[in-house]
Amino acid sequence: MKNKKLIALSVLSLSLLLPCLSSCGNDNTPTSNPSSETPTTSEQAPTSEEVTSEESSEVTSSSLKDKYECISIEEALSLATQAGSSGTSERYYIYGRIETVSNPTYGEMTITDGTHSIYVYGTYGSDGEARYSELDEKPVAGDDVVIYALLSTYNDSPQVKSGWIMEFVHNEPEINIEDYQETTILNARSAAKGTKVKLTGVVATITYADGMIPNGVYLVDETSSIYVYGQDLAGQVKKGNTITVAGEKDYWILESEQGNAKKFGYGGCNQISNPILLENDKGTTDFNKSWIEESTVKEILNTPFSDDITTKIYKVNALINKVEGSGFTNYYINDIDGVTGQYSYSQASGNDFSWLDEFDGKICTVYLAAHNAKSTASSAFYRFVPVYVQDDSYKFDLTKSGEYAIEYHAKDQFKPSYNASPDTELVTTVSNELLGIDNVTLNYTSNNTDVIYFQETEGKVVLKVNEVSSKTEVTITIKATYKGTDTTKEVKVLVEPKIVANGISVKEAIDSEDGSEVQVEGIVLSSLVNRSGFYIIDETGVVAVLMDADALKDLAPGNHVVIKGTKTHWKKETSTAINGQTCISDATLVVNNYGEHEIPENHYVTNMSIADLYNTDPAEDWTTKVFVVQGIIELVETPYYTNIKISSVDGEAELNLYCSGAGQFSQFFDLANKEVTLEIMLCNWNDKNYYRGCIVSATDGTTTIVNTLNFDN
């Protein structure tokens, strides 16, 4: 059964109008600003006192239309077309039912009479002054409304240029509330997907889509938090409101990421979908924080994706770091080390988090949630939504300096297991200017030096692992010393017998039939860029390898590895005019024998110039050769994007590098604008009719930099 409520909008006297974003609307949004449509005295519509009678509370949808001298939507479309882009000078009453409110800030909507529909650019209260978002009572999708409207066209499409909401009838959604189980948010979080729930809580924050359109809220009660996704609901509430909603429990994953998410054990964003607003106290209550767990950014990021933590709020100490991009801003939430962290999840180019500006560069108390986990073929990672931030003038307790050095710098140097010696240089001193820590010294001891020992050479401490015949667990003790105080922690490491594995040569892999499984042995040359993987090389050839990000972290240039994968020609189409990218895809690491092995250079191509590389035939395979050229690294920066290219010394030729932005080659920025010797691979990952470059290494004769983008080392 439908319940109906008449709302007669009272005249609001506002001394200040909110500015309208020039981007308000969709592709047929007019260039004019709705705020410029504020009427003169001679244009004033009848006030709500004049149009509302004592019997107004009994007005229904059917009688609302008759209360005003309304034209039909068909007539409105005709009048708008006749008036063209200049618009009508006269306003008309139009009655209809709201199909959608596409922008709750400006009241952009579409209304229909069931046969015809008309787009409404922006709406105001009955006085033509208060914008839709400022109205105490506002119509939503499904409501019947009378709009006092100017009509025009934009790009030849008829529209309501400016509409004043004179009156509306709210139509309650047709649901059986008994189908919805009233429960706590904590219980709702563990409910099965599709379960219908009724929840009451405080709106802790609002999320926004592109154009700063509200699209969801974080709802908090005394037990937990959850995300409620819904544009209609988000447009009707404000932070601090205590609301009651009915909705369906959901675990949301972007359709294109579902396969990858399953691979990492990620079940989706824990949220409520299809919400219906039942009650709103319109108050300003602080959300309950008594249940919120204290954690660290590092602990959250290291939480297994199979654990259901998304949209659950945690309390952490974190460094807010604002990073300006080209046409967007990223707000990083980093741990107290200033490095371990992730950027805030924005759908509005960072504009939704501009409130963080006052905290930029400060360690603050941050209430945040891992909103979702972006899942790609190579990795998955949490993205944060900061809910509330408080600057408490954070000061690190220096008595915990040893503990900090172990947890953030020493402990994670050790893998859970080894089957060959990594020969890893270990950190021996830790300082952190941000925290005021100066010179914590680190020492390492092993309880079984026949298996694991630490070799000191020229002031460096290197982790060494001997071969074993059977699995052996070794305890490594890390001791941190700060101003005479020692802190220790034990780390258990398993050493396993060396894996004896061989593979075919790189050239044999390149010559293998596409789609065939190959096991290849070679040396890690350098990282790929804008792809998760690396180049593997031996004395016979070099080829790109696509591999999950987690497996890449332990690799470094010079490591001797055996990998298994599928020989592939990476291209979207089967065009014979394009070779595409030769690679080994879906690769797994069979064994890493570590070491810093010499890179074989016997088949490097040294007789081609940058102009020659630019003019290579896309139908031929140029992706399995290393080219050595002289050139200059150049950055290209615009207000909207960055790019990077290499040019010939004489400036006559250039070759763009393959990347999503120049920042992916940031490790080479110190060599920019200098004449350098470059080792370059050509690549074509996007089925183009040309090749782009990937820097393997660059040297100016004094400094040599190898591309390690995808590696932790």
Solvent accessible surface area in square Angstrom, and as a share of the most:
residue,aa,sasa,rsa
1,M,210,0.94
2,K,67,0.28
3,N,89,0.46
4,K,95,0.40
5,K,110,0.47
6,L,24,0.12
7,I,19,0.10
8,A,37,0.28
9,L,8,0.04
10,S,72,0.47
11,V,74,0.43
12,L,42,0.21
13,S,110,0.71
14,L,67,0.33
15,S,121,0.78
16,L,150,0.75
17,L,64,0.32
18,L,83,0.41
19,P,111,0.70
20,C,14,0.09
21,L,83,0.41
22,S,113,0.73
23,S,79,0.51
24,C,3,0.02
25,G,26,0.25
26,N,84,0.43
27,D,142,0.74
28,N,39,0.20
29,T,15,0.09
30,P,10,0.06
31,T,128,0.75
32,S,38,0.24
33,N,59,0.30
34,P,1,0.01
35,S,28,0.18
36,S,82,0.53
37,E,32,0.14
38,T,48,0.28
39,P,14,0.09
40,T,83,0.49
41,T,122,0.71
42,S,108,0.70
43,E,74,0.33
44,Q,92,0.41
45,A,9,0.07
46,P,49,0.31
47,T,55,0.32
48,S,11,0.07
49,E,153,0.69
50,E,124,0.56
51,V,21,0.12
52,T,38,0.22
53,S,56,0.36
54,E,167,0.75
55,E,109,0.49
56,S,15,0.10
57,S,93,0.60
58,E,135,0.60
59,V,22,0.13
60,T,58,0.34
61,S,13,0.09
62,S,86,0.55
63,S,47,0.30
64,L,0,0.00
65,K,99,0.42
66,D,116,0.60
67,K,67,0.28
68,Y,19,0.07
69,E,161,0.72
70,C,32,0.19
71,I,32,0.16
72,S,43,0.28
73,I,1,0.01
74,E,100,0.45
75,E,88,0.40
76,A,0,0.00
77,L,38,0.19
78,S,54,0.35
79,L,48,0.24
80,A,0,0.00
81,T,87,0.51
82,Q,139,0.62
83,A,26,0.20
84,G,20,0.19
85,S,92,0.59
86,S,98,0.63
87,G,18,0.17
88,T,26,0.15
89,S,116,0.75
90,E,102,0.46
91,R,23,0.08
92,Y,45,0.17
93,Y,34,0.13
94,I,0,0.00
95,Y,39,0.15
96,G,0,0.00
97,R,88,0.32
98,I,2,0.01
99,E,81,0.36
100,T,74,0.43
101,V,9,0.05
102,S,41,0.26
103,N,4,0.02
104,P,5,0.03
105,T,39,0.23
106,Y,6,0.02
107,G,0,0.00
108,E,3,0.02
109,M,1,0.00
110,T,31,0.18
111,I,0,0.00
112,T,20,0.12
113,D,70,0.36
114,G,71,0.68
115,T,113,0.66
116,H,57,0.25
117,S,48,0.31
118,I,3,0.02
119,Y,25,0.10
120,V,0,0.00
121,Y,4,0.01
122,G,0,0.00
123,T,0,0.00
124,Y,3,0.01
125,G,2,0.02
126,S,3,0.02
127,D,14,0.07
128,G,1,0.01
129,E,49,0.22
130,A,0,0.00
131,R,8,0.03
132,Y,4,0.01
133,S,23,0.15
134,E,68,0.30
135,L,10,0.05
136,D,107,0.56
137,E,73,0.33
138,K,33,0.14
139,P,0,0.00
140,V,15,0.09
141,A,34,0.26
142,G,27,0.26
143,D,0,0.00
144,D,3,0.01
145,V,0,0.00
146,V,0,0.00
147,I,0,0.00
148,Y,34,0.13
149,A,0,0.00
150,L,18,0.09
151,L,0,0.00
152,S,1,0.01
153,T,15,0.09
154,Y,49,0.19
155,N,108,0.55
156,D,133,0.69
157,S,42,0.27
158,P,42,0.26
159,Q,3,0.02
160,V,0,0.00
161,K,36,0.15
162,S,0,0.00
163,G,0,0.00
164,W,0,0.00
165,I,0,0.00
166,M,0,0.00
167,E,0,0.00
168,F,4,0.02
169,V,0,0.00
170,H,39,0.18
171,N,10,0.05
172,E,59,0.26
173,P,55,0.34
174,E,129,0.58
175,I,58,0.29
176,N,82,0.42
177,I,70,0.36
178,E,150,0.67
179,D,79,0.41
180,Y,26,0.10
181,Q,115,0.51
182,E,126,0.56
183,T,27,0.16
184,T,46,0.27
185,I,0,0.00
186,L,99,0.49
187,N,87,0.45
188,A,0,0.00
189,R,15,0.06
190,S,94,0.60
191,A,20,0.15
192,A,72,0.56
193,K,133,0.56
194,G,44,0.42
195,T,43,0.25
196,K,79,0.33
197,V,2,0.01
198,K,46,0.19
199,L,1,0.00
200,T,64,0.37
201,G,4,0.04
202,V,17,0.09
203,V,1,0.00
204,A,2,0.02
205,T,14,0.08
206,I,29,0.15
207,T,16,0.09
208,Y,54,0.21
209,A,26,0.20
210,D,108,0.56
211,G,28,0.27
212,M,56,0.25
213,I,31,0.16
214,P,15,0.10
215,N,9,0.05
216,G,0,0.00
217,V,0,0.00
218,Y,0,0.00
219,L,0,0.00
220,V,1,0.00
221,D,15,0.08
222,E,107,0.48
223,T,35,0.21
224,S,2,0.01
225,S,0,0.00
226,I,0,0.00
227,Y,7,0.03
228,V,0,0.00
229,Y,107,0.41
230,G,11,0.10
231,Q,62,0.27
232,D,60,0.31
233,L,3,0.02
234,A,1,0.01
235,G,13,0.12
236,Q,52,0.23
237,V,8,0.05
238,K,122,0.52
239,K,126,0.53
240,G,6,0.06
241,N,8,0.04
242,T,40,0.23
243,I,1,0.01
244,T,9,0.05
245,V,1,0.00
246,A,0,0.00
247,G,1,0.01
248,E,53,0.24
249,K,2,0.01
250,D,22,0.12
251,Y,52,0.20
252,W,105,0.37
253,I,32,0.16
254,L,84,0.42
255,E,143,0.64
256,S,90,0.58
257,E,20,0.09
258,Q,89,0.39
259,G,57,0.55
260,N,36,0.18
261,A,0,0.00
262,K,169,0.71
263,K,110,0.47
264,F,40,0.17
265,G,38,0.37
266,Y,12,0.05
267,G,50,0.48
268,G,4,0.03
269,C,2,0.01
270,N,0,0.00
271,Q,8,0.04
272,I,0,0.00
273,S,15,0.09
274,N,101,0.52
275,P,23,0.14
276,I,31,0.16
277,L,39,0.19
278,L,59,0.29
279,E,112,0.50
280,N,36,0.19
281,D,85,0.44
282,K,107,0.45
283,G,22,0.21
284,T,127,0.74
285,T,68,0.40
286,D,119,0.62
287,F,18,0.07
288,N,57,0.29
289,K,64,0.27
290,S,101,0.65
291,W,43,0.15
292,I,18,0.09
293,E,87,0.39
294,E,135,0.61
295,S,24,0.15
296,T,41,0.24
297,V,0,0.00
298,K,27,0.11
299,E,101,0.45
300,I,3,0.01
301,L,42,0.21
302,N,105,0.54
303,T,27,0.15
304,P,80,0.50
305,F,40,0.17
306,S,79,0.51
307,D,67,0.35
308,D,70,0.36
309,I,16,0.08
310,T,3,0.02
311,T,0,0.00
312,K,43,0.18
313,I,0,0.00
314,Y,20,0.07
315,K,62,0.26
316,V,4,0.02
317,N,64,0.33
318,A,0,0.00
319,L,20,0.10
320,I,0,0.00
321,N,56,0.29
322,K,59,0.25
323,V,64,0.37
324,E,120,0.54
325,G,33,0.32
326,S,21,0.13
327,G,53,0.51
328,F,91,0.38
329,T,22,0.13
330,N,40,0.20
331,Y,7,0.03
332,Y,66,0.25
333,I,0,0.00
334,N,10,0.05
335,D,2,0.01
336,I,20,0.10
337,D,17,0.09
338,G,23,0.22
339,V,122,0.70
340,T,40,0.23
341,G,21,0.21
342,Q,28,0.12
343,Y,58,0.22
344,S,4,0.03
345,Y,37,0.14
346,S,36,0.23
347,Q,76,0.34
348,A,2,0.02
349,S,55,0.35
350,G,3,0.03
351,N,89,0.45
352,D,15,0.08
353,F,14,0.06
354,S,60,0.39
355,W,100,0.35
356,L,0,0.00
357,D,59,0.30
358,E,123,0.55
359,F,19,0.08
360,D,62,0.32
361,G,48,0.46
362,K,88,0.37
363,I,17,0.08
364,C,1,0.00
365,T,15,0.09
366,V,0,0.00
367,Y,20,0.07
368,L,0,0.00
369,A,0,0.00
370,A,0,0.00
371,H,10,0.05
372,N,11,0.06
373,A,3,0.02
374,K,63,0.27
375,S,1,0.01
376,T,42,0.24
377,A,67,0.52
378,S,19,0.12
379,S,24,0.15
380,A,14,0.11
381,F,57,0.24
382,Y,2,0.01
383,R,35,0.13
384,F,0,0.00
385,V,4,0.02
386,P,1,0.01
387,V,5,0.03
388,Y,83,0.32
389,V,10,0.06
390,Q,81,0.36
391,D,61,0.32
392,D,73,0.38
393,S,95,0.61
394,Y,68,0.26
395,K,182,0.77
396,F,21,0.09
397,D,69,0.36
398,L,66,0.33
399,T,117,0.68
400,K,108,0.46
401,S,0,0.00
402,G,4,0.04
403,E,91,0.41
404,Y,6,0.02
405,A,0,0.00
406,I,3,0.02
407,E,50,0.22
408,Y,41,0.16
409,H,64,0.28
410,A,0,0.00
411,K,53,0.23
412,D,92,0.48
413,Q,41,0.18
414,F,17,0.07
415,K,61,0.26
416,P,110,0.69
417,S,36,0.23
418,Y,7,0.03
419,N,33,0.17
420,A,12,0.09
421,S,29,0.19
422,P,15,0.10
423,D,59,0.31
424,T,42,0.24
425,E,97,0.44
426,L,7,0.03
427,V,56,0.32
428,T,44,0.26
429,T,77,0.45
430,V,5,0.03
431,S,69,0.44
432,N,16,0.08
433,E,173,0.78
434,L,85,0.42
435,L,13,0.07
436,G,45,0.44
437,I,4,0.02
438,D,100,0.52
439,N,81,0.41
440,V,0,0.00
441,T,48,0.28
442,L,5,0.03
443,N,77,0.40
444,Y,18,0.07
445,T,83,0.48
446,S,20,0.13
447,N,105,0.54
448,N,48,0.25
449,T,84,0.49
450,D,115,0.59
451,V,12,0.07
452,I,0,0.00
453,Y,65,0.25
454,F,39,0.16
455,Q,78,0.35
456,E,139,0.63
457,T,68,0.39
458,E,164,0.74
459,G,76,0.73
460,K,104,0.44
461,V,21,0.12
462,V,27,0.16
463,L,0,0.00
464,K,41,0.17
465,V,9,0.05
466,N,60,0.31
467,E,128,0.57
468,V,24,0.14
469,S,112,0.72
470,S,69,0.45
471,K,134,0.57
472,T,34,0.20
473,E,109,0.49
474,V,0,0.00
475,T,17,0.10
476,I,0,0.00
477,T,40,0.23
478,I,0,0.00
479,K,77,0.32
480,A,0,0.00
481,T,36,0.21
482,Y,18,0.07
483,K,167,0.71
484,G,72,0.70
485,T,87,0.50
486,D,80,0.41
487,T,44,0.25
488,T,82,0.48
489,K,75,0.32
490,E,107,0.48
491,V,22,0.13
492,K,116,0.49
493,V,1,0.00
494,L,59,0.29
495,V,1,0.00
496,E,47,0.21
497,P,51,0.32
498,K,87,0.37
499,I,73,0.37
500,V,133,0.77
501,A,19,0.15
502,N,107,0.55
503,G,27,0.26
504,I,63,0.32
505,S,28,0.18
506,V,0,0.00
507,K,96,0.41
508,E,94,0.42
509,A,1,0.01
510,I,26,0.13
511,D,95,0.49
512,S,26,0.17
513,E,142,0.64
514,D,70,0.36
515,G,58,0.56
516,S,39,0.25
517,E,129,0.58
518,V,9,0.05
519,Q,54,0.24
520,V,0,0.00
521,E,45,0.20
522,G,4,0.04
523,I,18,0.09
524,V,0,0.00
525,L,7,0.03
526,S,0,0.00
527,S,0,0.00
528,L,1,0.01
529,V,3,0.02
530,N,49,0.25
531,R,64,0.23
532,S,23,0.15
533,G,0,0.00
534,F,0,0.00
535,Y,1,0.00
536,I,0,0.00
537,I,0,0.00
538,D,24,0.12
539,E,122,0.55
540,T,64,0.37
541,G,5,0.05
542,V,0,0.00
543,V,1,0.01
544,A,0,0.00
545,V,0,0.00
546,L,20,0.10
547,M,7,0.03
548,D,49,0.25
549,A,25,0.20
550,D,85,0.44
551,A,32,0.25
552,L,1,0.01
553,K,91,0.39
554,D,54,0.28
555,L,0,0.00
556,A,18,0.14
557,P,36,0.23
558,G,4,0.04
559,N,9,0.05
560,H,36,0.16
561,V,0,0.00
562,V,0,0.00
563,I,0,0.00
564,K,75,0.32
565,G,5,0.05
566,T,42,0.24
567,K,6,0.03
568,T,31,0.18
569,H,60,0.27
570,W,85,0.30
571,K,63,0.27
572,K,152,0.64
573,E,109,0.49
574,T,127,0.74
575,S,39,0.25
576,T,135,0.79
577,A,63,0.49
578,I,22,0.11
579,N,20,0.10
580,G,0,0.00
581,Q,0,0.00
582,T,1,0.00
583,C,0,0.00
584,I,1,0.00
585,S,10,0.06
586,D,120,0.62
587,A,6,0.05
588,T,81,0.47
589,L,55,0.27
590,V,45,0.26
591,V,3,0.02
592,N,10,0.05
593,N,33,0.17
594,Y,15,0.06
595,G,17,0.16
596,E,160,0.72
597,H,83,0.37
598,E,158,0.71
599,I,42,0.22
600,P,23,0.14
601,E,102,0.46
602,N,110,0.56
603,H,48,0.21
604,Y,26,0.10
605,V,30,0.17
606,T,99,0.57
607,N,132,0.67
608,M,39,0.17
609,S,52,0.34
610,I,3,0.01
611,A,39,0.30
612,D,63,0.32
613,L,0,0.00
614,Y,137,0.52
615,N,110,0.56
616,T,13,0.07
617,D,64,0.33
618,P,28,0.18
619,A,46,0.36
620,E,89,0.40
621,D,42,0.22
622,W,48,0.17
623,T,0,0.00
624,T,19,0.11
625,K,73,0.31
626,V,0,0.00
627,F,0,0.00
628,V,35,0.20
629,V,8,0.05
630,Q,93,0.41
631,G,0,0.00
632,I,39,0.20
633,I,0,0.00
634,E,53,0.24
635,L,63,0.31
636,V,47,0.27
637,E,133,0.60
638,T,44,0.26
639,P,104,0.65
640,Y,169,0.64
641,Y,118,0.45
642,T,44,0.25
643,N,38,0.19
644,I,0,0.00
645,K,34,0.15
646,I,0,0.00
647,S,5,0.03
648,S,19,0.12
649,V,73,0.42
650,D,103,0.53
651,G,57,0.55
652,E,146,0.65
653,A,18,0.14
654,E,78,0.35
655,L,3,0.01
656,N,60,0.31
657,L,1,0.00
658,Y,18,0.07
659,C,18,0.11
660,S,87,0.56
661,G,15,0.14
662,A,5,0.04
663,G,48,0.46
664,Q,47,0.21
665,F,0,0.00
666,S,58,0.37
667,Q,60,0.27
668,F,1,0.00
669,F,72,0.30
670,D,119,0.62
671,L,3,0.01
672,A,14,0.11
673,N,117,0.60
674,K,93,0.40
675,E,99,0.45
676,V,1,0.01
677,T,43,0.25
678,L,0,0.00
679,E,33,0.15
680,I,0,0.00
681,M,0,0.00
682,L,0,0.00
683,C,3,0.02
684,N,5,0.03
685,W,5,0.02
686,N,50,0.26
687,D,23,0.12
688,K,89,0.38
689,N,103,0.53
690,Y,86,0.33
691,Y,9,0.03
692,R,71,0.26
693,G,0,0.00
694,C,3,0.02
695,I,0,0.00
696,V,1,0.01
697,S,12,0.07
698,A,0,0.00
699,T,36,0.21
700,D,50,0.26
701,G,73,0.70
702,T,128,0.74
703,T,63,0.37
704,T,89,0.52
705,I,30,0.15
706,V,53,0.30
707,N,1,0.00
708,T,36,0.21
709,L,73,0.36
710,N,37,0.19
711,F,15,0.06
712,D,108,0.56
713,N,104,0.53
